[in-house]
């Protein structure tokens, strides 16, 4: 049969082939090589960026950095996989000049250079800014849970420990009853069975001591939970239930959906992340004002006020958390505020006037009410309280009112949020396959995420910018 035939494996070649001939001119490894060679690794404080005259020679951190970026770009993350790839991958032969570091050296590089790795990710973001790849007008913030390197069985809360200790006590009581019965019928029961019961009881008692120690540790912690394998990780609610995870926050720009800023946190919700993430992105983009959109999980009035003060115009829908609505009663939104008279008008047409100030922590709320409630025919639709209905107005309520008005004026921004910020997470988790962390500790997982974000941005830039133009930026 007629087929295209390959070369004879035993055929000798007259001259050795050049490895560079296997790498096309627009191969991404050429950009990785040129980009990393142009970085000041000493300033970024990479280990062994400066070497001593004596002692064993280390690997150049530039080579290990190239290896990791190539790996994350091609779904190769573990140190052992990277070691294997360096032995058989022709692109890595070219990129590393046939260097083949062992897996321990590769793993230690990521562990020892977490801060420097984040600096490289930030540097590439600034390169994207120089190439005018950011619109610098609208950013979107979102968070997603990435599973930590800690099983659910090795995460403990007070309730979980109380149940485990009770279960152990019940098992010990059952074994003691069995032991008493075996002692009464010693002639009928073989001796080893009693010894086995004693071993099980001792084993349970040892575990009970361990759980008691964990309980005392939890009493000193504010979080209310403890993870044994990765102490920085936390049990979080995910789409698949509850998992020990990290909460990864990203900020994307609307022009090309490139990630501007990111961080790895162990906060179980997004509630307090809006200001710090939007401010971080604003500083990177170097603008005086910017618009920021996020989902209702970020609606927290203190953060919204901070964004307002830092010239960050937010678009965050307000979640409906009112108990009155679930009970079929009038909610806060049914009361109309009159700024000129500083009063509220209720659905029954009565006027609620200022009655005083309620101070709580670092904030204050103004109280409004009316005596007309006692004889109002609609009171049963308004409140379950025997006294009057009270309205509490936050001292910076105008910030929230301006936010509501912006959302009404520009609803498209809220509607486009998913396509803008959830797209990167979908690409990272499903397209690139990065759904969990390989390392422990928030510093190490931050380094992993920096490599992931760098790989995501690089993939997009390679599709957006002409390769020759991109190379010209770094050569």
C-alpha positions, -999 to +999 in steps of 0.1 A: +000+000+000+011+035-008+017+058+022+040+087+030+070+071+046+092+084+075+129+082+076+148+051+084+156+050+122+189+034+115+200+059+088+230+080+099+229+117+091+259+134+076+257+165+099+239+170+132+206+189+129+203+223+147+176+222+175+167+258+164+154+244+131+126+226+150+112+258+165+091+279+142+096+317+141+063+323+158+066+297+185+056+310+219+088+296+234+108+323+215+088+350+233+092+333+267+129+331+262+132+368+251+109+381+277+125+364+307+160+373+294+149+410+295+138+409+332+160+421+361+158+390+383+182+405+408+158+434+414+129+410+417+149+392+443+150+357+428+171+332+447+205+327+431+200+356+408+234+366+420+260+338+425+291+334+447+325+325+434+327+295+456+305+265+462+284+244+438+269+262+408+231+266+410+207+266+381+200+301+366+166+312+380+158+325+345+159+289+331+136+276+359+113+305+354+111+297+316+104+261+325+075+270+347+059+295+323+061+270+295+046+243+318+016+264+329+011+275+293+009+238+283-010+223+312+021+209+329+022+220+365+038+194+388+075+193+393+078+157+383+058+163+351+081+193+343+112+171+349+099+144+325+090+171+299+126+185+300+139+150+290+116+145+260+101+178+248+119+194+219+106+228+227+121+226+262+154+213+246+155+246+228+142+268+257+165+253+284+194+245+261+190+208+271+192+215+308+173+188+328+168+199+364+154+173+388+119+176+403+132+187+437+151+217+422+120+226+402+097+224+432+120+244+455+122+272+430+085+278+431+085+275+469+114+298+475+104+326+450+067+332+456+071+370+460+094+372+429+070+352+408+042+376+416+065+404+405+069+387+371+032+384+367+028+421+375+056+430+351+038+413+322+006+431+332+025+464+329+038+453+295+002+447+284-005+483+296+023+497+275+010+479+245-024+496+251-042+463+257-063+477+286-093+500+281-088+515+316-125+525+317-144+495+332-131+466+353-150+436+367-143+418+400-152+383+408-141+354+430-140+317+426-131+288+449-101+266+441-097+234+461-068+234+485-043+206+491-063+196+522-090+169+524-123+177+540-116+150+566-086+170+579-106+201+584-123+206+618-149+230+633-163+231+668-195+213+658-176+186+639-152+179+668-181+178+693-199+151+671-166+131+667-160+131+704-196+121+711-192+093+685-160+081+702-176+081+736-205+060+723-181+036+707-160+033+739-192+027+760-202-001+735-168-017+736-168-015+774-201-033+775-188-060+752-157-063+774-178-068+805-198-095+788-166-112+776-153-111+812-185-127+826-183-155+799-145-159+800-147-196+796-169-194+765-150-165+748-115-167+736-090-144+754-077-125+723-112-110+718-109-091+751-074-079+741-087-067+708-114-047+725-089-031+748-067-021+718-097-005+701-106+013+733-071+026+737-070+037+700-103+056+705-091+073+737-059+085+719-081+100+691-103+116+717-072+133+733-062+145+698-097+160+692-096+177+726-063+194+718-079+206+685-108+220+705-085+240+727-067+253+696-100+263+680-110+283+712-080+305+705-088+311+668-112+336+654-120+317+622-138+288+640-121+261+619-087+245+615-071+226+586-043+202+594-026+197+561-028+233+549-034+256+579-042+286+557-071+269+538-107+271+549-139+251+544-160+271+519-193+267+501-188+257+465-211+246+437-204+210+446-212+214+483-185+223+509-148+219+501-116+230+518-105+258+494-090+292+487-110+321+474-092+335+443-101+371+434-094+385+399-100+419+382-104+419+345-104+448+320-133+451+295-112+457+264-096+422+259-107+404+291-071+404+304-066+400+341-053+432+357-050+421+393-055+389+413-050+377+448-055+344+468-075+348+500-089+325+526-120+347+531-150+324+528-171+351+510-165+380+486-181+405+509-150+425+519-129+422+487-144+449+465-124+479+476-089+463+479-092+445+445-106+475+426-080+498+442-052+474+433-063+474+397-067+512+396-032+516+408-018+492+382-037+509+354-025+543+367-058+561+362-075+587+384-111+573+380-125+540+369-158+521+368-160+487+386-187+461+383-193+431+406-221+408+416-244+411+446-220+391+468-198+422+469-225+446+482-210+458+515-217+495+523-183+502+540-164+489+509-187+509+486-180+541+506-142+535+504-145+530+466-165+562+463-138+581+483-111+566+460-129+577+428-140+542+419-175+543+405-192+510+414-219+490+398-230+464+424-266+453+426-281+453+461-292+418+473-326+415+489-319+403+524-350+418+540-370+396+564-400+418+558-403+407+522-403+370+531-431+378+555-451+398+529-444+432+547-434+465+533-396+468+528-372+497+531-376+503+493-413+511+498-404+542+518-396+574+498-369+597+512-372+635+508-338+651+510-351+687+514-372+679+545-351+650+557-382+628+561-395+595+547-430+589+533-445+555+540-468+536+516-498+548+536-488+584+529-477+593+564-444+612+571-416+597+592-395+623+608-360+622+623-360+609+659-323+603+668-290+586+659-280+550+665-243+544+667-228+511+660-190+503+658-175+530+635-208+539+617-240+557+626-276+554+615-304+580+616-338+568+630-371+579+615-406+571+627-441+585+632-468+582+658-494+577+631-485+540+631-507+533+661-539+541+642-528+532+607-551+507+589-520+493+570-499+486+600-504+448+596-488+451+562-459+472+576-446+457+608-452+430+634-440+453+662-464+466+687-448+500+686-442+522+655-423+512+623-388+525+623-366+533+593-328+534+597-308+555+573-271+550+571-250+582+575-236+577+540-268+565+524-264+589+495-235+567+482-260+537+479-286+559+463-262+571+437-252+535+431-289+525+425-293+554+401-262+544+381-275+508+377-309+521+365-291+545+340-267+518+327-282+483+331-261+469+303-230+470+325-246+447+350-258+424+322-224+422+306-206+414+338-207+376+334-192+376+300-165+400+312-152+384+344-165+349+345-150+341+312-114+341+326-124+317+354-141+294+328-109+294+307-086+287+336-107+260+352-121+242+321-098+252+293-065+251+311-076+225+337-065+244+368-092+237+394-071+229+425-038+239+441-008+216+443+010+234+472+001+244+508+001+278+524-012+311+510+022+322+498+028+291+477-007+290+463-003+327+454+028+318+434+008+291+416-020+315+408+005+341+395+018+315+371-018+306+361-027+343+355+005+349+336-002+319+313-038+330+308-028+366+299+000+353+276-024+330+257-047+359+251-019+384+241-005+358+216-039+357+199-044+395+200-010+409+191+010+401+160+039+379+170+066+401+154+053+432+171+052+413+204+088+402+200+098+437+191+085+449+225+109+427+244+140+425+222 
